[in-house]
């Protein structure tokens, strides 16, 4: 299990950092960047107690912005090769959005209602 985890971590780092990748490797890197962004911002939103639709909208804009910068500046690809901006924007978005919500809700709940208050 540890060997699989190390191998997966190396693949993620290689996919994200590399500027020369095949179609599937590039889409994998977009997917994993979204997951990392989701965890980071989910934790951040929960800790700073961000609430409501504004938090969701800000996350979506940041998520799309990071991916747009990643494939236009870092990879300098022709987005039409992958189906256009819309297809790249959709790649892994719902999974990352779900992950973001899980982290945000759990951490927000822990910070607003500490465990001692919940068990009483």
Secondary structure, 3 states (H helix, E strand, C coil): CHHHHHHHHHHHHHHHHCCCCCHHHHHHHHHHHHHHHHHHHHHHHHHCCCCHHHHHHHHHHHHHHHHHHHHHHHCCCCHHHHCCHHHHHHCCHHHHHHHHHHHHHHHHHHHHCCHHHHHC
